[in-house]
């Protein structure tokens, strides 16, 4: 089971600086931020991946009946792709009917086969696209999973999101749909933005963050 | 409750109106919140909360009556576990306001009628109407049996007698098909009505003393007695229609009794009505909150009265009951895995131990467990382990090492390890499995290329294979591949056809072996290869023999990697390189006989059948939509009198005709698929039975048990489709001449449908 080597593709215009700064600010709220914080729309997935689920039922206001209809795991997160061609309304429209999920916090060593096995538990998979380091063309810890039906994707959001793959808690989020180029990390070093500024050591994601490594 | 006072400002226009509506909304929300929350943990007693709430609602009746009515009807329907709390509330309200009581009764009857008409029988699907009415009657008795008997004992005795008669006469041929275990010990798998009947009998004998259900109305006895009663209007259940659909019969799953938790509170016996009530309520909670796993887990662990019962045991038993339910669990399998993980997180000091105990018990009883249930057990256990670093005391299961490898326990461990590997990687398995278990470890999922080493020089087609390899690496086109393959001799005939593309197994061999070997790196690589050389595949696999051979060669290359086999078969069907019938024939072929009892084979077969079913549904839907479009067009034409749409009509009518043909062709293919599968089962089972007879050996080998249950599984998993073919099956395949062992499966299935 080898890791997927990438294929050559055209470069796209790269706007990722602001994303990185938000990651820094959000990841360590107590730290003094050296860069200005961009607006919410540009917030990279990293910062919202640790969103807390809704509190248990008995403390909710608004009544049990609303809670009985609730399907919070399927709701859209705060994240919007800042490279998306179109306005927020268009993006939301696509997200709400999408059959494609973004999957984050994967180990660099997690294979397509493992992802197939886990995500097949909620339905037949149409396609998996591994996320790649833009320079090295090696796996950099995320992927897209596309299902044939929306219902299957919803079940993945309800039951696979927040569980473990390769001993790591993975996060899933709706994606507006794969477009060529989106398989590449948007961090300056080629990987994901979150790995640029990370201070902790993560053996499954290349060790220390890129900034820390280069210091 | 505090009320916002309306502003004294009077703009006379919109702003004032808006403010009033938002006040009203706030009050309504507040009422909803009060009604929903009553019964939850509170500083005051339930009785005083109910009394207070009744007062508040009475005061609000003038302004919010319809909202309150709607709320009370809804909670009665959606929160059955709090039924007695709401009935007490309504009783108190009735005492204060007789008219409201009457309106509530009317509203509930209306709701019941609507639910039955729209087939909302607990939003489940039953097959037998009479069974359901008996169930409805019996299941209400724990709540109201005592009162009914006190007031109307003669009528009750009559209903009881006729119920008993009915239950005695009921056919129960279908029951074995739905049982999780074939053994009666330690817990019998009773048919649900039989179990409920036994529970109600015991309750009656105990003079309706039921201690588990919360009965807050007892505290208000004096008030409720004084209040005027309403008569229930006569109620006629809606008649049976073509579309009426009833819930399927089921078997009560039991895995625990009071001996399993000697330290804790006593678990109510299997025929006690308390057991029934607890299980009903826990099932209800899952049904209400299945989409919200954290909420579901929280609600389960905060079940009222939990200190008097071994709640964790009940929860685990109820969850496995659903997971192992035949024909299918009420919710998707993976929900239960994740729910159990949430429960382990909520109760880390107690639940994991109960779960481990349950796993151990399930393992010990594998010998008599239904094959479909074993499949689910394998999938659950491996997925669960992958969330807990695969930590397990494998040595506890060393007994399986000395058994026949085809018997259920070693087979189970092998399949679990294979699934664990799919979720991780081969070396990981070798690392955590004790050395004594190495024989049960899965093979390293590597590709087997027959033209790979020097010894393959002598193999026919070897030089072509090398040539192809070079061509593939230099990005050859389909045409270039065709021209290379042209030179391959056909071992099956003396001279080639002109075009050279009749079934030629050697061509298929060199092409498929070489291509799959080069694309072995990942699923994506293999899919790309299939897509790029689709034309060659289609041509080589044009005939039925061609299709079968493609599958055979693919299997030879990837026999160490069942997961790859499964995804390749899936892709080949979807891109129409092979068809469903070819896959079915391949599964029953001699090449697969060694692996016939392995889980991956049946996953492939069921996935194939599901694809076929989805395909038929898709085309049927397209046809329906086209017909509707035409109908709309006709209507518009009659409205507008527009002659130009005649042409549009023509195109649409042609499309409908084409779709109609497509539907018929797809349905015919679907029927053929099932017939092929049943026919092959009959052949293979008959072969075994005859052989055993001549050899004088026992029929009931592990292989036989597996095979016959796989046949049952086909019937159960796809019962709705197969229903259409009953006549053909009876006349053509499952005739009276068939061996009674095989015929029994068909007869049980017929009984299930009756």
Interface residues (C-beta under 8 A of the other chain):
Chain A: X1 X2 X3 X4 X5 X53 X54 X56 X57 X58 X61 X62 X63 X64 X65 X67 X68 X70 X71 X72 X73 X74 X111 X112 X113 X114 X116 X117 X118 X121 X122 X124 X128 X130 X155 X158 X159 X160 X163 X164 X165 X166 X167
Chain B: X29 X32 X33 X35 X36 X37 X40 X41 X71 X74 X75 X78 X79 X288 X289 X291 X292 X293 X294 X295 X298 X299 X302 X332 X333 X334 X335 X337 X338 X341 X379 X383 X386 X387 X389 X419 X422 X423 X424 X425 X445 X521 X522 X523 X524 X525 X563 X564 X567 X570 X607
